């Protein structure tokens, strides 16, 4: 059992009050997470102690930064069980997915090839493939979801074909919170000669991720969803694939030489994909975030979030005015609506009680037909949330929900 009371002391944001004077109840962790002191101090240490550019200088400060970048790259590699040279620093999941789509997909896809997605995907795992399909004349196909929104191996087998070249899916979907069996999907996809791209934004921060065991070809995730800073993320790719794909952008630091005739020799991955100055503050913070999560234990985090989720589901099910769209989901995400209340109005009402949730389409605009609603309220947990916070959510939902309740309660 986690000592959540002690853990919460590490997070300055959790000590704040809302504008209305309430204790802050933050239940929007699928959007971003709070940062512990250890991460904040690591970011500050770059500016206070080692403020130099990486891979540019021949002096002690620059050497220390180079060492830190290499050290954090090794931490990431161990965190997801891959080789260090398979870890590329990016600005986040969206950038990583775009790098794959345009660096690999645009280069290798052709007319008649198929890209498999699902209706549950985040915009970052849809829109780049739309553009690549347009440019290459490849075809987008969707793996059907069950009525509750789960992607099954049976439906995947019915959809994949000899023309499938790319399968791009979230390990955990960001609205409904269902796990996808990427290990089995990878096995089947590889039999068809297709590559598997994984959006790990909602999975890597919450459970152990072993890319060797999953046998996925690419994985992307963001630091800010795992207690790290914004503006830093990871692209993992199998080294043989990184070698043949093109960089999305070029500039200083990614090439060995170029000449006036336009001949360019790129460095080996990961440097090939890291043109320009890296987000060094972010890298320092990411390293500290990984240390922090490892100290708590991903298994402990995953188990505790399940307890929170089960407790919340049981409470919310007792409310006649609440519609739950993903009661049987796997992750710490609960998606609801309050009957006869617009999602944004509900979120505004909860805000008046000091409770932060997300409302709207959550960047998954293809789901509206499945859910039969234009928007929802998303509640998402992390390991610093408490059962008492769920009780506060329950009481707020029980006693109100209309936007006007925020002003007259």
C-alpha positions as YAML, in Angstrom:
chain: A
units: angstrom
residues:
- id: 1
  name: UNK
  ca: [0.00, 0.00, 0.00]
- id: 2
  name: UNK
  ca: [1.36, 3.42, -0.92]
- id: 3
  name: UNK
  ca: [1.91, 6.02, 1.77]
- id: 4
  name: UNK
  ca: [-0.05, 8.61, -0.16]
- id: 5
  name: UNK
  ca: [-0.07, 11.07, 2.72]
- id: 6
  name: UNK
  ca: [3.73, 11.26, 2.62]
- id: 7
  name: UNK
  ca: [3.86, 11.22, -1.19]
- id: 8
  name: UNK
  ca: [1.56, 14.24, -1.39]
- id: 9
  name: UNK
  ca: [4.07, 16.29, 0.60]
- id: 10
  name: UNK
  ca: [6.42, 16.07, -2.39]
- id: 11
  name: UNK
  ca: [3.98, 17.98, -4.64]
- id: 12
  name: UNK
  ca: [3.78, 21.75, -4.11]
- id: 13
  name: UNK
  ca: [0.65, 22.02, -6.25]
- id: 14
  name: UNK
  ca: [-1.25, 19.81, -3.83]
- id: 15
  name: UNK
  ca: [-0.68, 22.34, -1.06]
- id: 16
  name: UNK
  ca: [-2.59, 25.05, -2.93]
- id: 17
  name: UNK
  ca: [-6.12, 26.28, -2.42]
- id: 18
  name: UNK
  ca: [-8.49, 27.13, -5.26]
- id: 19
  name: UNK
  ca: [-9.77, 30.65, -5.93]
- id: 20
  name: UNK
  ca: [-12.92, 29.70, -4.04]
- id: 21
  name: UNK
  ca: [-10.87, 28.62, -1.02]
- id: 22
  name: UNK
  ca: [-11.33, 24.86, -1.49]
- id: 23
  name: UNK
  ca: [-8.58, 22.30, -1.22]
- id: 24
  name: UNK
  ca: [-7.45, 21.50, -4.73]
- id: 25
  name: UNK
  ca: [-8.81, 18.17, -6.00]
- id: 26
  name: UNK
  ca: [-6.95, 17.44, -9.22]
- id: 27
  name: UNK
  ca: [-8.56, 14.67, -11.28]
- id: 28
  name: UNK
  ca: [-7.23, 15.56, -14.74]
- id: 29
  name: UNK
  ca: [-4.05, 13.49, -14.71]
- id: 30
  name: UNK
  ca: [-4.61, 12.11, -18.20]
- id: 31
  name: UNK
  ca: [-4.05, 15.67, -19.45]
- id: 32
  name: UNK
  ca: [-0.95, 16.36, -17.36]
- id: 33
  name: UNK
  ca: [0.41, 15.51, -13.94]
- id: 34
  name: UNK
  ca: [1.78, 17.53, -11.04]
- id: 35
  name: UNK
  ca: [5.54, 17.65, -10.48]
- id: 36
  name: UNK
  ca: [7.28, 16.60, -7.26]
- id: 37
  name: UNK
  ca: [9.98, 18.74, -5.67]
- id: 38
  name: UNK
  ca: [12.62, 16.32, -6.91]
- id: 39
  name: UNK
  ca: [11.71, 17.08, -10.54]
- id: 40
  name: UNK
  ca: [11.45, 20.84, -9.96]
- id: 41
  name: UNK
  ca: [14.87, 20.84, -8.29]
- id: 42
  name: UNK
  ca: [16.39, 18.83, -11.15]
- id: 43
  name: UNK
  ca: [15.08, 21.35, -13.69]
- id: 44
  name: UNK
  ca: [16.42, 24.22, -11.60]
- id: 45
  name: UNK
  ca: [19.81, 22.54, -11.23]
- id: 46
  name: UNK
  ca: [20.38, 22.80, -14.98]
- id: 47
  name: UNK
  ca: [20.01, 26.58, -14.90]
- id: 48
  name: UNK
  ca: [21.72, 27.09, -11.55]
- id: 49
  name: UNK
  ca: [24.67, 24.72, -11.89]
- id: 50
  name: UNK
  ca: [25.23, 23.38, -15.42]
- id: 51
  name: UNK
  ca: [23.75, 25.85, -17.92]
- id: 52
  name: UNK
  ca: [25.57, 24.92, -21.14]
- id: 53
  name: UNK
  ca: [24.57, 23.45, -24.49]
- id: 54
  name: UNK
  ca: [24.98, 19.76, -25.18]
- id: 55
  name: UNK
  ca: [27.34, 18.27, -27.75]
- id: 56
  name: UNK
  ca: [28.72, 21.72, -28.55]
- id: 57
  name: UNK
  ca: [31.39, 22.73, -26.04]
- id: 58
  name: UNK
  ca: [34.90, 21.65, -25.11]
- id: 59
  name: UNK
  ca: [34.75, 22.76, -21.49]
- id: 60
  name: UNK
  ca: [33.72, 21.25, -18.17]
- id: 61
  name: UNK
  ca: [30.17, 22.64, -18.02]
- id: 62
  name: UNK
  ca: [29.32, 21.32, -21.46]
- id: 63
  name: UNK
  ca: [30.87, 17.96, -20.62]
- id: 64
  name: UNK
  ca: [28.66, 17.68, -17.51]
- id: 65
  name: UNK
  ca: [25.58, 18.37, -19.61]
- id: 66
  name: UNK
  ca: [26.66, 15.76, -22.15]
- id: 67
  name: UNK
  ca: [27.05, 13.26, -19.33]
- id: 68
  name: UNK
  ca: [23.59, 14.06, -17.96]
- id: 69
  name: UNK
  ca: [21.94, 13.64, -21.38]
- id: 70
  name: UNK
  ca: [23.66, 10.29, -21.78]
- id: 71
  name: UNK
  ca: [22.72, 9.28, -18.24]
- id: 72
  name: UNK
  ca: [19.03, 10.12, -18.73]
- id: 73
  name: UNK
  ca: [18.97, 8.33, -22.08]
- id: 74
  name: UNK
  ca: [20.22, 5.24, -20.27]
- id: 75
  name: UNK
  ca: [17.52, 5.66, -17.59]
- id: 76
  name: UNK
  ca: [14.83, 5.82, -20.26]
- id: 77
  name: UNK
  ca: [16.24, 2.73, -21.95]
- id: 78
  name: UNK
  ca: [16.10, 0.76, -18.70]
- id: 79
  name: UNK
  ca: [12.63, 2.15, -17.92]
- id: 80
  name: UNK
  ca: [11.14, 0.65, -21.10]
- id: 81
  name: UNK
  ca: [13.74, -2.15, -21.59]
- id: 82
  name: UNK
  ca: [15.46, -1.18, -24.82]
- id: 83
  name: UNK
  ca: [18.93, -0.19, -25.99]
- id: 84
  name: UNK
  ca: [20.19, 3.32, -25.30]
- id: 85
  name: UNK
  ca: [20.73, 4.09, -28.98]
- id: 86
  name: UNK
  ca: [17.03, 3.35, -29.59]
- id: 87
  name: UNK
  ca: [15.93, 6.31, -27.42]
- id: 88
  name: UNK
  ca: [15.29, 9.63, -29.17]
- id: 89
  name: UNK
  ca: [14.50, 12.82, -27.23]
- id: 90
  name: UNK
  ca: [11.56, 14.73, -28.71]
- id: 91
  name: UNK
  ca: [9.16, 17.45, -27.57]
- id: 92
  name: UNK
  ca: [6.48, 14.91, -26.62]
- id: 93
  name: UNK
  ca: [4.16, 12.18, -27.85]
- id: 94
  name: UNK
  ca: [2.68, 14.30, -30.64]
- id: 95
  name: UNK
  ca: [6.11, 15.09, -32.08]
- id: 96
  name: UNK
  ca: [7.20, 11.46, -31.77]
- id: 97
  name: UNK
  ca: [4.14, 10.19, -33.64]
- id: 98
  name: UNK
  ca: [4.62, 12.80, -36.37]
- id: 99
  name: UNK
  ca: [8.27, 11.76, -36.71]
- id: 100
  name: UNK
  ca: [7.19, 8.17, -37.28]
- id: 101
  name: UNK
  ca: [4.40, 9.04, -39.70]
- id: 102
  name: UNK
  ca: [6.46, 11.38, -41.85]
- id: 103
  name: UNK
  ca: [9.87, 9.80, -41.35]
- id: 104
  name: UNK
  ca: [8.79, 6.21, -41.94]
- id: 105
  name: UNK
  ca: [5.27, 6.26, -43.37]
- id: 106
  name: UNK
  ca: [5.82, 8.97, -45.96]
- id: 107
  name: UNK
  ca: [9.02, 7.29, -47.10]
- id: 108
  name: UNK
  ca: [7.81, 3.71, -47.41]
- id: 109
  name: UNK
  ca: [4.03, 3.70, -47.94]
- id: 110
  name: UNK
  ca: [2.53, 3.68, -51.41]
- id: 111
  name: UNK
  ca: [-0.84, 3.54, -53.14]
- id: 112
  name: UNK
  ca: [-2.84, 0.51, -52.03]
- id: 113
  name: UNK
  ca: [-1.07, 0.13, -48.69]
- id: 114
  name: UNK
  ca: [-3.19, 0.17, -45.54]
- id: 115
  name: UNK
  ca: [-2.78, 1.96, -42.21]
- id: 116
  name: UNK
  ca: [-4.84, 0.48, -39.37]
- id: 117
  name: UNK
  ca: [-6.15, 2.75, -36.61]
- id: 118
  name: UNK
  ca: [-9.11, 2.66, -34.23]
- id: 119
  name: UNK
  ca: [-11.87, 5.16, -33.51]
- id: 120
  name: UNK
  ca: [-10.53, 5.55, -29.98]
- id: 121
  name: UNK
  ca: [-7.22, 7.13, -31.03]
- id: 122
  name: UNK
  ca: [-6.03, 10.55, -29.93]
- id: 123
  name: UNK
  ca: [-5.72, 13.20, -32.65]
- id: 124
  name: UNK
  ca: [-1.93, 12.90, -32.48]
- id: 125
  name: UNK
  ca: [-2.22, 9.30, -33.64]
- id: 126
  name: UNK
  ca: [-4.78, 10.08, -36.35]
- id: 127
  name: UNK
  ca: [-4.05, 13.39, -38.07]
- id: 128
  name: UNK
  ca: [-0.43, 12.63, -39.09]
- id: 129
  name: UNK
  ca: [-1.59, 9.39, -40.72]
- id: 130
  name: UNK
  ca: [-4.40, 11.25, -42.51]
- id: 131
  name: UNK
  ca: [-1.79, 13.49, -44.13]
- id: 132
  name: UNK
  ca: [0.57, 10.63, -44.95]
- id: 133
  name: UNK
  ca: [-2.32, 8.69, -46.53]
- id: 134
  name: UNK
  ca: [-3.20, 11.74, -48.60]
- id: 135
  name: UNK
  ca: [0.37, 12.17, -49.82]
- id: 136
  name: UNK
  ca: [1.09, 8.49, -50.50]
- id: 137
  name: UNK
  ca: [-2.45, 7.45, -51.57]
- id: 138
  name: UNK
  ca: [-2.40, 4.77, -48.88]
- id: 139
  name: UNK
  ca: [-5.73, 3.84, -47.24]
- id: 140
  name: UNK
  ca: [-6.82, 4.36, -43.63]
- id: 141
  name: UNK
  ca: [-8.83, 1.48, -42.14]
- id: 142
  name: UNK
  ca: [-10.36, 1.27, -38.67]
- id: 143
  name: UNK
  ca: [-10.35, -1.79, -36.46]
- id: 144
  name: UNK
  ca: [-13.95, -2.09, -35.18]
- id: 145
  name: UNK
  ca: [-14.46, -1.60, -31.45]
- id: 146
  name: UNK
  ca: [-16.92, -3.49, -29.31]
- id: 147
  name: UNK
  ca: [-20.06, -1.71, -28.11]
- id: 148
  name: UNK
  ca: [-18.26, -0.71, -24.92]
- id: 149
  name: UNK
  ca: [-15.26, 0.58, -26.88]
- id: 150
  name: UNK
  ca: [-12.72, -2.21, -26.47]
- id: 151
  name: UNK
  ca: [-10.39, -3.31, -29.27]
- id: 152
  name: UNK
  ca: [-10.32, -7.11, -29.47]
- id: 153
  name: UNK
  ca: [-7.85, -9.43, -31.15]
- id: 154
  name: UNK
  ca: [-10.76, -11.03, -32.98]
- id: 155
  name: UNK
  ca: [-11.70, -7.73, -34.63]
- id: 156
  name: UNK
  ca: [-8.06, -6.99, -35.38]
- id: 157
  name: UNK
  ca: [-7.70, -10.31, -37.20]
- id: 158
  name: UNK
  ca: [-10.81, -9.50, -39.26]
- id: 159
  name: UNK
  ca: [-9.35, -6.16, -40.32]
- id: 160
  name: UNK
  ca: [-5.68, -6.80, -41.06]
- id: 161
  name: UNK
  ca: [-4.80, -7.87, -44.59]
- id: 162
  name: UNK
  ca: [-1.84, -8.51, -46.86]
- id: 163
  name: UNK
  ca: [-1.97, -4.80, -47.74]
- id: 164
  name: UNK
  ca: [-1.56, -3.65, -44.13]
- id: 165
  name: UNK
  ca: [1.80, -1.96, -43.65]
- id: 166
  name: UNK
  ca: [1.27, 0.08, -40.46]
- id: 167
  name: UNK
  ca: [-0.78, -0.57, -37.31]
- id: 168
  name: UNK
  ca: [-0.84, 2.50, -35.04]
- id: 169
  name: UNK
  ca: [-2.67, 2.22, -31.70]
- id: 170
  name: UNK
  ca: [-2.65, 3.55, -28.15]
- id: 171
  name: UNK
  ca: [-1.60, 1.04, -25.51]
- id: 172
  name: UNK
  ca: [-4.26, 2.64, -23.29]
- id: 173
  name: UNK
  ca: [-6.94, 4.80, -24.91]
- id: 174
  name: UNK
  ca: [-7.25, 8.30, -23.47]
- id: 175
  name: UNK
  ca: [-11.05, 8.56, -23.19]
- id: 176
  name: UNK
  ca: [-12.27, 5.06, -22.37]
- id: 177
  name: UNK
  ca: [-9.11, 3.75, -20.70]
- id: 178
  name: UNK
  ca: [-9.08, 0.30, -22.28]
- id: 179
  name: UNK
  ca: [-5.81, -1.62, -22.54]
- id: 180
  name: UNK
  ca: [-4.88, -2.93, -25.98]
- id: 181
  name: UNK
  ca: [-3.10, -6.29, -26.29]
- id: 182
  name: UNK
  ca: [-0.16, -4.91, -28.24]
- id: 183
  name: UNK
  ca: [1.95, -8.01, -27.69]
- id: 184
  name: UNK
  ca: [-0.52, -10.20, -29.57]
- id: 185
  name: UNK
  ca: [-1.17, -7.48, -32.15]
- id: 186
  name: UNK
  ca: [2.56, -7.19, -32.80]
- id: 187
  name: UNK
  ca: [2.86, -10.91, -33.30]
- id: 188
  name: UNK
  ca: [0.02, -10.98, -35.85]
- id: 189
  name: UNK
  ca: [1.06, -7.76, -37.59]
- id: 190
  name: UNK
  ca: [4.61, -8.98, -38.08]
- id: 191
  name: UNK
  ca: [3.30, -12.14, -39.69]
- id: 192
  name: UNK
  ca: [1.68, -9.85, -42.28]
- id: 193
  name: UNK
  ca: [4.86, -7.79, -42.66]
- id: 194
  name: UNK
  ca: [3.40, -4.71, -40.96]
- id: 195
  name: UNK
  ca: [5.01, -2.49, -38.34]
- id: 196
  name: UNK
  ca: [3.34, -1.60, -35.03]
- id: 197
  name: UNK
  ca: [3.38, 1.95, -33.70]
- id: 198
  name: UNK
  ca: [2.34, 2.52, -30.07]
- id: 199
  name: UNK
  ca: [1.05, 5.66, -28.41]
- id: 200
  name: UNK
  ca: [2.17, 5.15, -24.83]
- id: 201
  name: UNK
  ca: [1.10, 8.52, -23.43]
- id: 202
  name: UNK
  ca: [-1.55, 7.00, -21.13]
- id: 203
  name: UNK
  ca: [0.24, 3.73, -20.35]
- id: 204
  name: UNK
  ca: [3.94, 4.34, -19.73]
- id: 205
  name: UNK
  ca: [3.32, 6.58, -16.67]
- id: 206
  name: UNK
  ca: [1.02, 4.04, -15.01]
- id: 207
  name: UNK
  ca: [2.39, 0.54, -15.59]
- id: 208
  name: UNK
  ca: [5.59, -1.27, -16.47]
- id: 209
  name: UNK
  ca: [6.38, -1.09, -20.18]
- id: 210
  name: UNK
  ca: [8.74, -3.59, -21.81]
- id: 211
  name: UNK
  ca: [9.12, -2.88, -25.50]
- id: 212
  name: UNK
  ca: [11.10, -6.06, -26.03]
- id: 213
  name: UNK
  ca: [8.30, -8.14, -24.59]
- id: 214
  name: UNK
  ca: [5.63, -6.21, -26.52]
- id: 215
  name: UNK
  ca: [7.77, -6.42, -29.67]
- id: 216
  name: UNK
  ca: [6.31, -3.14, -30.92]
- id: 217
  name: UNK
  ca: [8.37, -1.32, -33.53]
- id: 218
  name: UNK
  ca: [7.86, 2.20, -32.21]
- id: 219
  name: UNK
  ca: [6.68, 3.71, -28.92]
- id: 220
  name: UNK
  ca: [6.08, 7.32, -27.99]
- id: 221
  name: UNK
  ca: [5.34, 8.99, -24.66]
- id: 222
  name: UNK
  ca: [5.58, 12.33, -22.83]
- id: 223
  name: UNK
  ca: [7.32, 13.30, -19.61]
- id: 224
  name: UNK
  ca: [4.60, 15.69, -18.44]
- id: 225
  name: UNK
  ca: [2.13, 12.81, -17.98]
- id: 226
  name: UNK
  ca: [4.58, 11.04, -15.65]
- id: 227
  name: UNK
  ca: [5.50, 13.82, -13.21]
- id: 228
  name: UNK
  ca: [8.11, 15.28, -15.56]
- id: 229
  name: UNK
  ca: [8.32, 18.65, -17.33]
- id: 230
  name: UNK
  ca: [6.38, 19.72, -20.39]
- id: 231
  name: UNK
  ca: [8.08, 19.90, -23.77]
- id: 232
  name: UNK
  ca: [10.08, 16.69, -23.50]
- id: 233
  name: UNK
  ca: [9.15, 13.22, -24.72]
- id: 234
  name: UNK
  ca: [10.52, 10.02, -26.13]
- id: 235
  name: UNK
  ca: [10.49, 8.22, -29.42]
- id: 236
  name: UNK
  ca: [11.59, 4.62, -29.11]
- id: 237
  name: UNK
  ca: [12.24, 2.75, -32.32]
- id: 238
  name: UNK
  ca: [13.88, -0.51, -33.20]
- id: 239
  name: UNK
  ca: [17.36, 0.45, -34.30]
- id: 240
  name: UNK
  ca: [17.10, -1.07, -37.77]
- id: 241
  name: UNK
  ca: [13.98, 1.02, -38.41]
- id: 242
  name: UNK
  ca: [15.53, 4.20, -37.02]
- id: 243
  name: UNK
  ca: [18.45, 3.71, -39.40]
- id: 244
  name: UNK
  ca: [16.26, 3.64, -42.51]
- id: 245
  name: UNK
  ca: [13.66, 6.28, -41.66]
- id: 246
  name: UNK
  ca: [14.19, 9.97, -42.43]
- id: 247
  name: UNK
  ca: [14.46, 12.73, -39.83]
- id: 248
  name: UNK
  ca: [11.46, 15.05, -39.69]
- id: 249
  name: UNK
  ca: [13.71, 18.07, -39.29]
- id: 250
  name: UNK
  ca: [17.38, 18.79, -39.93]
- id: 251
  name: UNK
  ca: [19.95, 21.17, -38.54]
- id: 252
  name: UNK
  ca: [22.88, 21.36, -36.21]
- id: 253
  name: UNK
  ca: [23.93, 18.21, -34.44]
- id: 254
  name: UNK
  ca: [22.23, 15.57, -36.61]
- id: 255
  name: UNK
  ca: [24.76, 15.35, -39.45]
- id: 256
  name: UNK
  ca: [28.35, 14.28, -39.95]
- id: 257
  name: UNK
  ca: [28.91, 16.44, -43.04]
- id: 258
  name: UNK
  ca: [27.21, 18.16, -45.96]
- id: 259
  name: UNK
  ca: [28.47, 19.95, -49.07]
- id: 260
  name: UNK
  ca: [27.43, 22.63, -51.54]
- id: 261
  name: UNK
  ca: [25.94, 20.03, -53.87]
- id: 262
  name: UNK
  ca: [23.33, 19.09, -51.27]
- id: 263
  name: UNK
  ca: [24.91, 15.82, -50.18]
- id: 264
  name: UNK
  ca: [24.23, 15.12, -46.52]
- id: 265
  name: UNK
  ca: [25.56, 12.35, -44.30]
- id: 266
  name: UNK
  ca: [23.44, 12.00, -41.16]
- id: 267
  name: UNK
  ca: [24.78, 10.70, -37.89]
- id: 268
  name: UNK
  ca: [23.60, 7.34, -36.57]
- id: 269
  name: UNK
  ca: [20.43, 7.26, -34.44]
- id: 270
  name: UNK
  ca: [19.50, 8.74, -32.07]
- id: 271
  name: UNK
  ca: [21.56, 11.85, -33.01]
- id: 272
  name: UNK
  ca: [20.08, 11.68, -36.52]
- id: 273
  name: UNK
  ca: [16.71, 12.77, -35.06]
- id: 274
  name: UNK
  ca: [17.90, 15.35, -32.54]
- id: 275
  name: UNK
  ca: [18.69, 18.41, -34.63]
- id: 276
  name: UNK
  ca: [19.16, 21.67, -32.78]
- id: 277
  name: UNK
  ca: [19.37, 22.27, -29.06]
- id: 278
  name: UNK
  ca: [17.58, 19.68, -26.97]
- id: 279
  name: UNK
  ca: [15.21, 20.60, -24.16]
- id: 280
  name: UNK
  ca: [17.97, 20.14, -21.62]
- id: 281
  name: UNK
  ca: [16.00, 21.35, -18.62]
- id: 282
  name: UNK
  ca: [13.33, 18.86, -19.64]
- id: 283
  name: UNK
  ca: [15.83, 16.03, -19.91]
- id: 284
  name: UNK
  ca: [17.11, 16.76, -16.40]
- id: 285
  name: UNK
  ca: [13.52, 16.74, -15.14]
- id: 286
  name: UNK
  ca: [12.64, 13.55, -17.02]
- id: 287
  name: UNK
  ca: [15.55, 11.75, -15.40]
- id: 288
  name: UNK
  ca: [14.34, 12.84, -11.96]
- id: 289
  name: UNK
  ca: [10.77, 11.79, -12.78]
- id: 290
  name: UNK
  ca: [11.92, 8.30, -13.76]
- id: 291
  name: UNK
  ca: [13.88, 8.02, -10.52]
- id: 292
  name: UNK
  ca: [10.81, 9.15, -8.59]
- id: 293
  name: UNK
  ca: [8.46, 6.65, -10.24]
- id: 294
  name: UNK
  ca: [10.98, 3.84, -9.90]
- id: 295
  name: UNK
  ca: [11.30, 4.60, -6.19]
- id: 296
  name: UNK
  ca: [7.54, 4.27, -5.73]
- id: 297
  name: UNK
  ca: [7.32, 1.29, -8.09]
- id: 298
  name: UNK
  ca: [5.21, 1.05, -11.24]
- id: 299
  name: UNK
  ca: [3.48, -2.07, -9.96]
- id: 300
  name: UNK
  ca: [2.50, -0.22, -6.79]
- id: 301
  name: UNK
  ca: [1.22, 2.72, -8.81]
- id: 302
  name: UNK
  ca: [-0.83, 0.49, -11.08]
- id: 303
  name: UNK
  ca: [-2.34, -1.46, -8.18]
- id: 304
  name: UNK
  ca: [-3.24, 1.68, -6.23]
- id: 305
  name: UNK
  ca: [-4.89, 3.31, -9.25]
- id: 306
  name: UNK
  ca: [-7.04, 0.21, -9.69]
- id: 307
  name: UNK
  ca: [-8.17, 0.53, -6.08]
- id: 308
  name: UNK
  ca: [-9.03, 4.19, -6.62]
- id: 309
  name: UNK
  ca: [-10.91, 3.36, -9.80]
- id: 310
  name: UNK
  ca: [-12.91, 0.51, -8.26]
- id: 311
  name: UNK
  ca: [-13.84, 2.69, -5.29]
- id: 312
  name: UNK
  ca: [-14.93, 5.54, -7.56]
- id: 313
  name: UNK
  ca: [-16.95, 3.29, -9.87]
- id: 314
  name: UNK
  ca: [-18.85, 1.82, -6.92]
- id: 315
  name: UNK
  ca: [-19.63, 5.31, -5.60]
- id: 316
  name: UNK
  ca: [-20.65, 6.75, -8.98]
- id: 317
  name: UNK
  ca: [-22.84, 3.74, -9.85]
- id: 318
  name: UNK
  ca: [-25.04, 4.59, -6.90]
- id: 319
  name: UNK
  ca: [-25.94, 7.96, -8.44]
- id: 320
  name: UNK
  ca: [-29.01, 7.85, -10.66]
- id: 321
  name: UNK
  ca: [-28.01, 11.04, -12.47]
- id: 322
  name: UNK
  ca: [-24.59, 9.80, -13.66]
- id: 323
  name: UNK
  ca: [-23.94, 7.93, -16.91]
- id: 324
  name: UNK
  ca: [-20.70, 5.89, -16.87]
- id: 325
  name: UNK
  ca: [-19.33, 5.08, -20.32]
- id: 326
  name: UNK
  ca: [-16.45, 2.81, -19.36]
- id: 327
  name: UNK
  ca: [-17.31, 0.93, -16.19]
- id: 328
  name: UNK
  ca: [-15.21, -2.10, -17.18]
- id: 329
  name: UNK
  ca: [-12.11, -0.20, -18.37]
- id: 330
  name: UNK
  ca: [-8.60, -1.08, -17.25]
- id: 331
  name: UNK
  ca: [-6.89, 2.25, -16.52]
- id: 332
  name: UNK
  ca: [-7.48, 4.99, -13.96]
- id: 333
  name: UNK
  ca: [-9.78, 6.86, -16.34]
- id: 334
  name: UNK
  ca: [-13.52, 7.16, -15.77]
- id: 335
  name: UNK
  ca: [-15.63, 8.87, -18.42]
- id: 336
  name: UNK
  ca: [-19.08, 10.10, -17.43]
- id: 337
  name: UNK
  ca: [-21.87, 12.52, -18.10]
- id: 338
  name: UNK
  ca: [-24.50, 13.88, -15.79]
- id: 339
  name: UNK
  ca: [-27.95, 13.47, -17.25]
- id: 340
  name: UNK
  ca: [-29.31, 16.60, -18.92]
- id: 341
  name: UNK
  ca: [-26.15, 18.58, -18.17]
- id: 342
  name: UNK
  ca: [-23.70, 19.72, -20.86]
- id: 343
  name: UNK
  ca: [-20.17, 18.38, -20.11]
- id: 344
  name: UNK
  ca: [-18.54, 21.83, -19.94]
- id: 345
  name: UNK
  ca: [-21.27, 23.00, -17.57]
- id: 346
  name: UNK
  ca: [-20.61, 20.01, -15.36]
- id: 347
  name: UNK
  ca: [-16.88, 20.71, -15.33]
- id: 348
  name: UNK
  ca: [-17.57, 24.37, -14.44]
- id: 349
  name: UNK
  ca: [-19.80, 23.27, -11.58]
- id: 350
  name: UNK
  ca: [-17.15, 20.85, -10.27]
- id: 351
  name: UNK
  ca: [-14.57, 23.61, -10.56]
- id: 352
  name: UNK
  ca: [-16.69, 25.70, -8.18]
- id: 353
  name: UNK
  ca: [-16.13, 22.90, -5.66]
- id: 354
  name: UNK
  ca: [-12.38, 22.84, -6.23]
- id: 355
  name: UNK
  ca: [-12.50, 19.71, -8.42]
- id: 356
  name: UNK
  ca: [-10.54, 19.71, -11.68]
- id: 357
  name: UNK
  ca: [-11.77, 17.40, -14.47]
- id: 358
  name: UNK
  ca: [-11.63, 17.48, -18.25]
- id: 359
  name: UNK
  ca: [-14.70, 18.00, -20.42]
- id: 360
  name: UNK
  ca: [-15.27, 17.83, -24.17]
- id: 361
  name: UNK
  ca: [-14.06, 15.41, -26.83]
- id: 362
  name: UNK
  ca: [-10.59, 14.92, -25.33]
- id: 363
  name: UNK
  ca: [-8.87, 15.06, -28.76]
- id: 364
  name: UNK
  ca: [-10.63, 11.79, -29.70]
- id: 365
  name: UNK
  ca: [-13.23, 13.18, -32.07]
- id: 366
  name: UNK
  ca: [-13.90, 9.87, -33.82]
- id: 367
  name: UNK
  ca: [-15.55, 8.43, -30.71]
- id: 368
  name: UNK
  ca: [-18.75, 10.47, -30.83]
- id: 369
  name: UNK
  ca: [-20.62, 7.90, -32.92]
- id: 370
  name: UNK
  ca: [-19.70, 5.06, -30.57]
- id: 371
  name: UNK
  ca: [-20.53, 7.03, -27.42]
- id: 372
  name: UNK
  ca: [-23.57, 8.70, -29.01]
- id: 373
  name: UNK
  ca: [-22.67, 12.00, -27.39]
- id: 374
  name: UNK
  ca: [-20.68, 15.01, -28.49]
- id: 375
  name: UNK
  ca: [-18.75, 15.31, -25.25]
- id: 376
  name: UNK
  ca: [-18.04, 13.74, -21.88]
- id: 377
  name: UNK
  ca: [-16.49, 14.49, -18.52]
- id: 378
  name: UNK
  ca: [-13.24, 12.63, -17.91]
- id: 379
  name: UNK
  ca: [-11.96, 11.80, -14.44]
- id: 380
  name: UNK
  ca: [-8.39, 10.52, -14.34]
- id: 381
  name: UNK
  ca: [-6.32, 9.43, -11.34]
- id: 382
  name: UNK
  ca: [-2.67, 9.25, -10.40]
- id: 383
  name: UNK
  ca: [-0.93, 7.82, -7.37]
- id: 384
  name: UNK
  ca: [-1.20, 11.04, -5.32]
- id: 385
  name: UNK
  ca: [-5.00, 11.05, -5.45]
- id: 386
  name: UNK
  ca: [-6.95, 9.85, -2.43]
- id: 387
  name: UNK
  ca: [-10.19, 8.09, -1.58]
- id: 388
  name: UNK
  ca: [-11.26, 11.24, 0.27]
- id: 389
  name: UNK
  ca: [-11.03, 13.19, -2.99]
- id: 390
  name: UNK
  ca: [-13.34, 10.65, -4.61]
- id: 391
  name: UNK
  ca: [-15.79, 11.21, -1.76]
- id: 392
  name: UNK
  ca: [-15.72, 14.95, -2.50]
- id: 393
  name: UNK
  ca: [-16.39, 14.24, -6.17]
- id: 394
  name: UNK
  ca: [-19.27, 11.96, -5.23]
- id: 395
  name: UNK
  ca: [-20.86, 14.57, -2.96]
- id: 396
  name: UNK
  ca: [-20.51, 17.26, -5.62]
- id: 397
  name: UNK
  ca: [-22.14, 15.09, -8.28]
- id: 398
  name: UNK
  ca: [-24.87, 14.01, -5.90]
- id: 399
  name: UNK
  ca: [-25.82, 17.53, -4.91]
- id: 400
  name: UNK
  ca: [-25.58, 19.39, -8.19]
- id: 401
  name: UNK
  ca: [-24.36, 19.53, -11.72]
- id: 402
  name: UNK
  ca: [-26.15, 22.24, -13.61]
- id: 403
  name: UNK
  ca: [-23.92, 25.19, -14.49]
- id: 404
  name: UNK
  ca: [-26.14, 27.50, -12.45]
- id: 405
  name: UNK
  ca: [-25.49, 25.38, -9.37]
- id: 406
  name: UNK
  ca: [-22.01, 26.84, -9.36]
- id: 407
  name: UNK
  ca: [-23.54, 30.23, -8.51]
- id: 408
  name: UNK
  ca: [-26.53, 29.33, -6.37]
- id: 409
  name: UNK
  ca: [-25.26, 26.48, -4.20]
...
